[in-house]
Amino acid sequence: MTRKLILLVFSLVISSACISQYKQEVKNVAIFINEGIELFDFAGPGEVFVAAGRQSPVLDFNVYTVAATADEVVSQTFLKVIPNYTLDNCPPPDIIVLPGGATGIPLRNPKVIDWIKKANNDSEITLSVCTGAFLLAKAGLLEGLKATTHWGSIQALRKSYPNTVVLEETKYVDNGKIITSGGVSSGTEGSLHVVNRLAGAAAAKRVAKYMEYGNWDTRIGLVVNEGDFISAVKNDGFGKALSTNKSNIFYGELLNLGNAYLEKSNIEEATAIFEYLVSEFPVDETYEHVGKTYKKQGKYAPPSQSELTELIEAGNGVKATTLYEKAKKEYPKWIMFSENDFNGLGYRLMNAGKKSESIVAFTLNSAEFPNSFNVWDSLAESHLKSGNKKIARKYYPKSLELNPENTNAKDVLASLD
């Protein structure tokens, strides 16, 4: 590591302003289960929403099961499941998932149908999977809407609920608040669509990639109603829509719409949307989108996370540091990368034997997120593994100052002493 680079990265640590990590909004996801529930119907959506909490910089998901009683239920004749909550004590859900399977059991329980009606009144999205569509229909929530279900139950749903247009060969049908998905695996795709709406297409695709769920496409289902707010933006412009409608504004929908405007070179609307998102969700993802609009207008924009990552990985730490420092002078509050992503980058480089590069990644991370004990712990470790115990002794106490319960820092300092 050159003396020039050492001076650059250390000066960044000393001079960086304190920037607090954005606190994610948490969405409650209630997955209703009953005796005979279809395994993939509830396990697929559960996997999607849990993974989405790790893949989205703005949202986390509190996923739990809820049943009519606290009794154990059996799925697919072999899997015993103890519900997290009952209908009487579950947290108010933002998202409701109604899987299929032995749907006749909850259909005969008025308490379940009443809970669906009441919970749906306060939820943001209610999603059915497979024959879970019958629960929505019984609750009167599919009247006058388009819907789908398992291919083997299409005719039964049409016959029982003639005021609902039941579609075949459709993975999911989105009516705005009410979403129905087809059988079994379609529930996973319907859930990915919900993540797309709430957290954006990029987050949904990251979840699909993590799950190795093929080449998932945002256009695989049918969107009947894209929501009142998005329709208002398209009709009246973002500024007017925002001034008249403050409800049901989903981060993902706005992010996707801003990108669509950007592709069509509607820079003014794209900029307005992205700058609003930055004000509400100050994370690297939203800043990067603002940067795209600035570049389209010929204005200076800070480097993106991918640009800094490529420079560091290529051994151009001095350039990456210089670009970061310049950006902070121009835009002090601009967040250029994710703390977790850059921490992962640092360890990836360290494990590959690229010690100098890992120090650059950890140093920039500590400059960007100085209130995180973890970044100082990682920075100290990188110096320790590079043989510089003196600098490691400097940063482990910084980590302990932020988190006195950091046992790793305590143990390492004790071994050094």
N, C-alpha and C positions, 0 to 999 in steps of 0.2 A: 504494500500500500504506500503510495507516494506521500511525501510530506505535504504537498499542495492539497491532496485529497483529504488528508487528516485534518488540516486546518479548516477546509471548507465544511466538512461534515460536523466538526465540533462547534464551529461558529453558528451553524444552523440550530444545533441543540440549545445553545445558550440564548440566541436571539429570538427563537420562535415564540409567537404569542400563544396563549393557552386556548386550545380549541376543544370543546367538550364533544364526546362522541354522541351522535344522534341516537335518541332512544326510540326503538321501534314501537310502532303501534301493535297491540296484540288483539287478534280476532279469535273469539271463542267459536270452535267448530264442534257442534254436537252431532254425533253419529248415533242414530237410533238403532238399537238391536233388539231382537226377539228370538224366541226359540225357533230353530230351523232357519236362521238367517243365512243367506248365501255368503260364503267366505270371501270371495273376490269382490263382491258388491260393497262390503264395508272395509276390507283390508286395503283394496286399491286406493280409494279416496283417503283413507287414513295415512297411507304411505306418502301420497302426494302432498297433503297439507303439512305433515311433519317435515318432509324434505324442503318444502317451500319456505319454511321458517329459517332454514339454513342458507337458502339461495337468494332471499330477498333482502336488500339493505334497508327497507322501510317497514316491512311487516313481519310479525311473528304470528304463529298460530298455536293456540292452546287447544289441542285435540283431545276429546274425551268421548266415551260411550255413555249412552243413557238408555234406560229400559223402563218398562212399566213398573217393575218391582226390583228389589235388590237381589233376587234369585239368580243363580247361575243359568246361563242359556247355552245350548249346544248348537254349533254350526257344522253343517255337512256331516252330521252324525258322529263326529269324532273330536271337534275342537271345543273345549269348555271355556266359556268366557264369563268373567264376573264383571258386570257393568260398573263403571266408575260412579255413576249417579243414577237416581231414579227421576221420574218426571216431576216429583215433588221438590227435589233439592238440587237439581242441576243448575249451573251458572247460566244466566240468560245468553242464548246463542246468537252470534252474529251470522253464522252460517249453519244451516240445518242440512244434514244428509240423511235421506230415507232410503236405505237399501231394500232389495227384494229378497226373495226366498219364500219362506212359509208366510206370505203376506196375509193369508186368511186369518191368522191368529190376531194380529193387531187390528185388522179391519173390524173384528167383532168386539173390540174393546172401546167403548165410547170415551173412556178416559184418554186413550192415546189420540183419538181423532180430535178431541177437544184441545189437547196439548199442542197438536200440530197447528190448529187454527190460531191459538193464542200466541204461541212462540213465533209463528210466521208474521204476525202483526208487527213485532218488534225486531225481527231479523232483517239482514240486508239481502241475503240470498237463501233460497231454499232449493235444494237439489235432490231429485229422486234418481234412483238407480234401478234399472230393470223393472220388476213389478211393484217397486216402491211408488210408481206413478199412481197406482190404485189408491194409495193412502192420500195423496194429494187430491185425487178426484173425489174421494169420499168426504174430504174436508171442504169440498166446494172450491178448491183453488185452481182447478183446470177449466172452469166454465168459460166458454168462448175463446179458449186458447188453443194453440197448436202444441202437440206433445208427441212423445214416443215412449216405447217400452220394449221389453224383450220381444223378439220376432214371434215367439210362440204365443204371446198374449195380446198381440195387436187387435185381433178380431174381438176378443173378449172386452177389451177396453173400449173399443168403438161401440159395441152393443150396449154395454152398461152405462156409458156416458156419451150419448149422441151429440151433446153440445160441445164436445171437444173434437178437434180435427187431429186424428191420430196418424202420424206419418211412419212409413216403413223405410227401412234401409237408411236410417239417419242416426248418426252417433249421439247427437244431443240436439235439443231444441231450446233456445234461450229466449224467453219472453220478457226479459228484464230482471224481475225479481225471482220469478219461477223458472227453473231450468229442469228439464227432464232428460235423462240419458237412456240409451238402449240397455241391452242385457250385459251383465257380468263385466267384461273388460271395458265396456263403454263408460262405466262409472269413473274409471281412471281418466279417460279422455274428457269427460264432463268436468271432472275436478281440475284437470290441467287448464281447461277453459276458464274456470272460476279464478284460478291463480293468474291467468293472463289478464283478466279484467281488473283484478285487485292490485296485482304487483307488476304487470307488464309482460310483454311477449318474451323479453330476454330472460326474465326470471323463470317463466313457465318452461322455456326451452332448456334452461339449465337443469330444472327438475327432471324433465323427460330424459335428458342425457344421463343424469345421475342414475335414473331407474333403468337405463338402456331400453327405453320404450320407443324404439324405432325412430323414424323421421317424423315425429309428431308435428302436425301442421295446425296453425291457428284457425284455418278455414275449413276444418274437417266436419264441423257441424253447421246447424242453421241458426242464425241470429235473427229472430223476428223483430225484437224491440231492443235497440241499443241503449235505451235509457233516456229519460227526459233531459238530463243535463247535456249529454253528448249531442242529442238532437238539437237542443237549443244553441249549442256552440256552432254547429254546422249551419243553422238557419240565421242566427243573429250575430255571430262572432263571439269570441271568448269573453271580451270585456263586458258586453251586455249580459251574456248568459250568467257570468259570475255575479253581477250586481243584482240579479233577480232571482237566482236559485243557488242556495248554499247547501242543499241536501243531496245525498247520494252522489258525491263527487269522489270517484274512485281513482286512486293514484295511477293504477295500471291503464285504465281507459284513457286518461289524459295523456299519459306518456306515449301510448300507442297512437293516439290522434295527432300529437305533436310530431311524431316521426312520419306519419302519413303526410302531414302538411309540408314537412321538410323535403320529402321526396318529390312533392309537387311544386317545390320552390315557392310555397306560400310562407316566406320567411317571417313576415310580420306576425302572423298568427302563431307560428311555431315558437318564435321567441317569447311571445306573451305567455304561452302555455308553460314553456320550460322555466321561465323566470318565476312564474307563480309557484311551480313545483319546488324550485330551489328555496323559496321563502317558507314553504310548508314542510319540505322534506330535504334539509340541507345535508345530502350525502353525495359521495363521489359520482354516483350514477346520474343524478340530476344536473350536477355541475358540468359533467361531460356533455350532456345534451345541449346545455346553454352554449358550451364551447363550439359545438357543431354549427349552431346558428351564427355565432360571431365570425367563424371562419368563412361561412357562406357570404357574409357581408364584408369580407376583407379586413375584419378587425382582429386584433391580437387576442389569442385565447391560450390559457395555460395548457401544458401537455396533458394527455390523458394517461390513465393508469397503464394501458397497454404500451404506450410510447415510452414511458419511464421504465417499465419492466424490460422491454427489449434492449434499451440502452444498458441497463445494469447487467443483464444476462450476457451481453456482448463484451463486457469489461469496460464500458464507457461510463464509469461511475462519476468521473469529473463532470462530464457533459450533463448527465442526469441531475446531478446536484446543482449545477449552474442554472439549468432550466427551471428547476424547482425554486431556487432562490429568487430568480427573476420574476417568476409567477407570483410569489408571495409578496414581492414589492409592489407589483401591479394590482393584485387582488388578494389582500391579506386573509380574507375569510374563505377563499376558494379551497375546496377539498378535492384533491387530485386523485386520491386512491383510497381503497378500503383498508382499514387497520388489519383485519383478518387476512385479506389477500396478500398484503405486503409482509405480514408476519410469516405466512406460508412460503412466500417467495424467499425470504431470508433463510428459513430452515432448509428449503430445497437446495439453495446454493451452498449452504454450509455442509449439507450431507454429500454434496457433489465435490467437496474439496475446494470450492471457490470462496475462500475465507474473506478476502478483501471485498468481493462483491456482496457477500452476505452482510458485512459490516455497513456497507452503503445502504442496503435495503432497510436494515434495522435502524440506522441513524435517521434516515428520512422518515421512517415510521414514528420514531420518538419525537421528531420535530413536528409532525402533523398531529399526533395524538399524545401530547405531553402529560395528560391527566390519566393515562392508562398505565397501571403498574406493570402490565404484561409486556409492553413494548420495552420498558427499561430493563426488565428481567432478561428478555431476549437479546437486547443490545449488550448487556453485560456478559451473557453467555458467549456471544460471538467473539468478543475480545478475549475472553478466557481461553477459548479454543484456538485463538490465534497466538496464544502465549503471552498476552499482555495482562498480567494479573493486576497491575497497578490501575489500569483503566476499569477493569472489571470491579475492583473494590470501590470505584467511584460510583458506578451505576446500580449495583445491587442495593445499596442503602436508599437510593432514589426510589427503587421499586418498593422497598419496605416502608418508606415514608408514605406512599400512596396506599399500600395494603400491608398493615402490620402482620396479617395472618399468612403472608407468603412464605410458606415453609421451605420452598426451594431456595429462595434467597438467603434465608436464615442458615440453612444447612451448608450452602456453598461458602458463605462468609465464615462460618465456624471452621470449615476445613481449611480455608485460606489462612485464618489466624493461627 
